[in-house]
Structure formats: C-alpha cells, structure tokens
Amino acid sequence: MTTPAPQTHRSDDVLLAVLFFAQGLPTGLAWLGLPAWLRSHDAALDTIGLVSLTFLPWALKFLWAAPVERLAVRLGCGRVIVATQLVAALAYAALAAVDLRTHFLPGLVLLTLLAAACATQDVATDRHAIVRRGAVGAARINTLRFAGFTGGMLAGGSGLLLAGATAGWATFMLACASAMIVAAAMAIRMMPATRTPDGALELRARDDAARVRMRGFFERTHPWTLLALALLFKSASAASESMVKSFWIDHGVTLEQVGIMTAVNLGLWGLVGAPLGAWLLGRKGLSARGVAAGAGLCLALLLGLLAVCIHGGLGITWLPTSGIEWDWVYVLLPALQAVADGVASMGFFTVFTRAVVGRQPGTDLTLVMCAESLGGLVLGALAGVSAARLGYAAHFGLAGAAYATYIAWAWRALPRVDIHAAVDERASQPFNATPARALP
C-alpha cells in the first residue's frame, strides 16, 4: 500500500495554527470569558445560561458541511476560509458597537453568527490539512489543532477579562476583528494541494465535487463504529468537568478561583497533554491505538482515585483559608485528568483523522466531531442527574468504571476504523525538522 507524501511546510504549519487559533477565540470568549464578565456587570443567571446557545453551530455544522466542502473543492479552500474569516471580522466589529448589558439578544445573535463562521471555516481547514498531508500527517495536524485552538480559547476568555477591565469591551472586540483579518490575509496565500489523498490530480477532484455528500460517510467501512467511538470518547471529561466545578463550589471555592483552575486545566489539556501524546506517537513510536487506550485507562483510574478520596475524605489541606473546605488533592487530580485527557484525545483524533482520508475529509471529520460534541452535551446533562442522585464519590467512581469499559471496547474497535494504521507515525512527528516521505 502506498501512502501519499504529506505536503508540509513551516509556513503551512503556521497558517493551520493561526486558523485553529481563530476557531478557539470565540469559543473561549463564550465559555471562559463572557459568563464571568456578564456576572460582574450584574447580569441575571438565566441570561448568562443562554450564552451556551452559541455552541450550537459547532454541534450542528454537519448539516452544512457537505455543501461547504463542495464549494471548497470548486473554488479552493483558501477562498472559503477567507470568506468565513471576513464574516467573523464583521461580527466582531458589530459586537464592538453592542452593549450586552442592555442589548443582550442582538449580541447573542452576533455571537452565534461568529461561532457559525468559525465552525464553517473548520470544514474547509480540515479539508485543506488532510488533502495536503494525508494519513501520514494526522498527528501533526492534530498537534496544531489542539495547540492553536487551546491558545485561542485562553486568549478569548482571559483576554476579555483582562482587556475588558482596562481597555474595554469595544476595544477587545475590535482587536479580535483585526485577528480575523490577519487570518484571512494569510489564507489568501494558500496554495491548492497538487494531489488528493488517493493520488489523483486536484483538477480531477474538482470534477468529483458533486460526489461530496453527507451520506458518503456511510459508504465507508464501519461508519457506525467510527461514530460510536467519537460519541463516547470524551465521556470521562463530560461526566467529570462540570461536576468537579460543582464540587469545588460546594466546598467554598470562589468563582474566581474556579475560573483560574478551569483555564489552567484547559492549558494542561491542549498545551501539555496533546503535545505529550504527539511525542509518544512520534519520538517513542507508539501506536495511536496504544496512546488512546493507555491514556484512557489512566483517566479512568484517576476518576476512581478521585472517588476514593472524596468518599474517604483523604488529602492534605492546601493553603487553609477560613470558609474553604477543600484539599490540594482535589486540584491535583483534575489537573492530571486534563493531561491524560489531552494525551488520549491526541490518540483518538489521530485515528479519526486517518479514518476520514478520502474524497470528502472535511465532511467526514465534521460528522465525527459533531458526534463528539453531541455525546458530550448529553453525557454532561446526565452527569448532573447522576451526581445529584448518587453523590459525588459514587458518580466519579461510576464514571471511571464506565470509561474503563469503553476503553476495553475501543481497544478492539479502533483497528476496524483505522484503515491507515500501517502509516509510520514517526513520519508525522511534529518535532521533526524535516517533512516525512511517502511509505513504500
């Protein structure tokens, strides 16, 4: 079997990192920054809760992924990306003129439009990356994805809270609009890939644009297995993240402290765990299946250990403060979980990216990622019911046991969907100085 040589260059790495950063910026704004910013301006809690609606475009983008990819095939990924970035820039500029404290609904519409533009950009970006790099570049693509997206989230959330308190809301929105314009300017220079993953000329791929459709995903080998893997692979974090925050609040931790620890754990996930997973895939030569399963089992064990600590009241009091009843172990364990989750995510996403190499990688990867998002939303909602009925200790213990069971099944299921598993993952190692070559 011949694996196409990845067409990679440092400038293209920078471009992908910037585009993923642009995707993460509005997500961090809505998830990390806006709730605290609105609350500091005396917004009602039910109003703050509506901010979660801005995530809907990311969960529903599979509905328009195929038309967007057809357009990207005909016009080029660069033109589609430029258009979405300019729409995002206009949305940011409009937000600069909107006072969310008095005109929340117009602001919510603009935030949702912003999320839709960035989610649409992701379809074209994924096609560009996978067509140029193929299966051999999967780990490199996802290293850039995790690092760029996490950086964007931290900039969007922390940037609003820091810049909003000094320069003001409007200035920060205009700065974000400028960032979108910079990303658009970089995308203008994107060169179209000369070959598709199966070796056909890109000109021929344009003739196949009409064949890009959602049902094409289900013509692949084991499509339902791939969707099931994606639906559940984030179940551990979905079951634990919100409940860990609730546990902190119940034990006297302030909202500001929760925000800081959430940002730190996000950084550990995307900037420590994911690169560590890429290092294991590349320098250590481990398989994506092994990285995903090994880190997944560590994550399940950490959830079990958290349950034991809560049940037994274990831990050494950390910086005892009046009114706070929590231990350093309840900060350390979620931090370790974030790292393990980042490593596991790199393993799973490497398999997912390799699995969608073909004529419509943007559409197929979108379906996989939407399955992940929808699974996380449902499991996150069920987590609240479970913790309320069973208590924190039993909930985390059950979540750990369930995730260990999932990993045992995933160990057997991953080879069925990873049709390019023979690719030498060292070839896509993001720390190598030279691009990988095609395998014989």
NORRA-V297455 format. One record per run of one state. SS is the DSSP state (H for helix, E for strand, - for the rest). FROM is the first residue (numbers start at 1). TO is the last residue. If there is no record, write none. Layout:
# NORRA-V297455
ss=[SS:SS]
from=[FROM:FROM]
to=[TO:TO]
This chain:
# NORRA-V297455
ss=[-:E:-:H:-:H:-:H:-:H:-:H:-:H:-:H:-:E:-:E:H:-:H:-:H:-:H:-:H:-:H:-:H:-:E:-:E:-:H:-:H:-:H:-:H:-:E:-]
from=[1:3:4:10:41:45:61:62:76:77:97:104:134:135:167:169:189:195:196:201:202:208:209:212:214:220:223:233:235:251:255:283:288:313:317:318:327:328:329:356:361:391:392:418:425:429:439:440]
to=[2:3:9:40:44:60:61:75:76:96:103:133:134:166:168:188:194:195:200:201:207:208:211:213:219:222:232:234:250:254:282:287:312:316:317:326:327:328:355:360:390:391:417:424:428:438:439:440]
